[in-house]
Amino acid sequence: MSPAPEREVTGIVAVLGHPEEVGVGFPWSVALARQAGVSLTLLHVIDPVNTTELAENATAMAKDMLSLLAASKSVSGLDLRTRVETGMPETVVPEVAGEAHGALLLLAAGEHGAFARSLLRRGRENVIHHLQSPFILLPPRIGAPARVERAVVGMDGSALANQASSVARALSPGISIVEVEVLEPGSVPADEYLAFVPQFSESTIRMRGRAGIAILSAARTMDAGLIVVGGHGTTGLGGRHLGGTAQWLSHNADRPLLVVPEGPAAPGG
């Protein structure tokens, strides 16, 4: 099988709306954009269904809030843009991300993260089906931004898993990658499962267990600052647009989670 094409990161789009999203997503997006050496777009989407403000007032307030963030000393030297759009976040956010090849979304997955909620709960299948851009979910109660030096990557033999690894390298040049391969119960005959020989090293972990639990445990054990998975795996979950492992981790991870859906490797590719 030919090697999976590399996926690049050319810019980060941080979805900021509720103060919770701003408080978490803004500092993390700045830190990651600096580490990757890419542009940063601060995006606010006005949901006409849920807003209690007049449309023109909502737009004016959103523009001022993003302008305030853009005036922060923390963004000095960054290629920073601000953008306000109106529409359903489930539609607008994928469209904005899809406008630029190599865009990476950053989402705060807390109680008030509108797009993250739609992604993780009701409506998530439709969103993921149309989303080709990688995205980072910041879990609730995440700590202050820190430089990402090591990542654990869930590996299942698929080309998508290899692409996910390349996105992590693009996001954090020089990052140490720990590949985690998990043999789940029922995936092979019982005698083969019991005879499986695990492997534990600084760069490779092969073990038995449930994929999500094993990958999260590996991240904690190896002190990895980032968890990386493909948007779906090769475990028979093709009917879901967000694979079972990514779905479980989206609810249980305690550090940034990078999810890489299938998408074009290069324009016209």
N, C-alpha and C positions, 0 to 999 in steps of 0.2 A: 504494500500500500504506500502511495506517495505521501510524503510528509504534509501535514496540514499547513495551509498558508498562514503567514504571520498576520496578526491583527494589530493595528497601530492605534495609538491614542493621540489625537491632534488637538483636543480641547475637552474641557469639562463643563457640563451644563448643570448647575445647581438649582434645584427646584425649591424656591423659598416662598412661603406664604404666611402661614401662622407663625407667631413669635417663637414657638417651639422649633419649627423648621429653621428659622433664622438663627436661633441661638445655638443649634447643633450643626446645621448644614453649612452655615457661612464659614466658621473657622476651619472646619474640616476641608471644605472645598478649596479654600485659600492654601492650606498646607499641602494638599495633594497636587494642586496646579503648580505650585512652586517645585515640588519634588519631581513632577513629570516634565516640567519646563514647557507647559502648554498654556493656551489661553483659557480664561475663565468667563463664563456667561452666567449672570445671575438672572434667573427666570422667575417671574411671578405670573401665575395664571389666575385670572378672575373667573370664578365659576358663576355664571349668571343664575343658576338654579339656587345656589346657597348663599349668595351675597345679600346682605341687608342694606347695602348702600346703593345710591343712584349710580348708574354706570359711569358717568363722567367723574363723579366724586371718587369712586373706587379706583379708577385709572389714575387720577391725579395723586391719590394717597400712595398707591403702589409705586408710582414713579419716584415720589419723594423718598420713600423708604429705601428703595434700591440705590438712589443717589446718595443717601446717607451712608449706606454700607460702602459705596464706592469711594467715599471721602475718608474712609478709615486708613490709618497709617499702615495697617497690616497688609494692604493690597499694593503698597508702593512698589513700582517696578513691574507689576503684573500686566499682561495684556488683558484688560478687564472690559467687559461689555455688560450692559443691563438691557432687559427686555421685558415688556409687559404685554400679555396676550389675554384675550377673552374667549372663553369656550369651555367645554368639558375637558378637565385635565386628562382623562383617559384618551382623548383624541388629540389634544393640542400638544402634550408633552412628547409623544412619539413622533409627531410631525416635525417639531422643532429639532429634536435630536437627529432625525433622518435627513435634515437639510445639509449637514456637514459630515463628510466621511471621517470616521475616526472619533466621533463625539462619544463621550462617556457621561451618562447621567449620574447625578448624586442625589439621593433621596433620604430624608429623615423618616424612619419608619415608626414614629411615635404615634400617640393617640390622635394627633391633629394633622398628620401627614396625609393630605387628601389623595394625592396620586398613589402614594405608597399603600394606603388603605385599599384603594381600588385594585391595586396590583396584587395584594396579598389575600384579599377576601373576595367579596362578590365582584364579578366582572373581571377578575384577573386573567382568565383564560383568553378573553377577547383582546386584552391589552398585550399580553405576551405574544399572542399570535401575530400582531402587527409590529411588534417592537424588535428591531434588528440591532439596536445599539446596546452595548454592555451597560450595566448599571451597578452602582454601589449602594447598598442599603446600610444606613447607619442605625443600629438598634437603639431602643430606648435606654436611657441612663448610660450611654457611652461616655467614656472619659474625654479629657482634653485631647486635641489632635497630637499625634506623635508620628515621627518619621517611620515609614513602613520599611523595615529591613528584611523581613522574612515573611513568606506566605506559604500556606499549605494549599495544595491544589488537588481536588478530587479527580482521580484518574480512573477511567473505565475502559480504556482501549479505543475510545471514539475519537474521531478527528476534532469534534467540538471541544473535548477536554484538552487536547493539545493547543487549540486556538485560545482557550481560556488561559492557559499558562503563558502564552505569548502576550496577551493583554496585560497580565500582571507585570511582565518584564518591561512592557512599554510604559506602564504607569509609574514604575519605580525602577529606573535603570540601576543595575547592579544588585537587585534583590536576590536573596537566597530562596530557592524554591525547594519545598519539601513535597514530593509526590506521594499521595496517599491512595492506595488501592485497597478496597474493602471487598472481601468475599462474603456475600450475604447468605443466610440460611435459605436453602431451597434453590439456589442458583446452580448448584452442581449436585451430583449424587452424594448421598450421606457419607459413604466411605471415603470419597474424595475430599469432602468437606472436613472430616475429622482428621484426615492425613495431611491436610494443608500445613505447610511450614511457614510460619510468620517471619517477617523480616523487619528489623528496626535499625535504621541508620540515620545520619544527619540529613540525608537527601531523599531517602526512600522508606516508606512504611507500607508493609503489606500485612493485613491482619483480617481476622474474621470478626463479623459484627454487623450492625446496622449502619449503613453508610453515613447518615447524618450525624449520629452519635459518635462514630469513630472519627470522622473528620473534625468535629468540634473538639473532641478530646485531644486529638493530635495537635490542633492549634494551641490549646492551652499548655500541653506538655512541652511543645517545642518553642513556646513563647513567640508565636507568629502574630504579626500585627494585622494580617489580612487572611480571610478565607476565600478561596476561589473555586467556583464550580460552573459547569455548563448549565444552560437553561433547561436541558433535559438530558437524561442518560440513556443507557442501553439496557435497562432493567425491565423492559416490557411496559413502560409507562407512556408509550407513544400517544395514548389518548389524551394526556394532559399536556397543556402547552407550557406549564411550569412543572418540571420534573419533581418527583417525590422528595429527593434529597434537597434540592434547592428550596422547595416549599417548607420542609421541616426546619432547615437552617434559617430561613427568613423569619421564623417565629422564635427561634431558640438561640441564635448566635449572640455572643456577647462582645463582638468586635466587628469591624467593617466586613461586609459580605459582598464580594464581586461576583455577579451572575452574568454569564456571557451567552446570550441567545445565538442561534444561527444567524449569520448575516454575511453580506459580501465581503470578501477579503480586500478588494480594491475596486475602485470605480471601473465599471465595465468588465470586472473579472468574473 
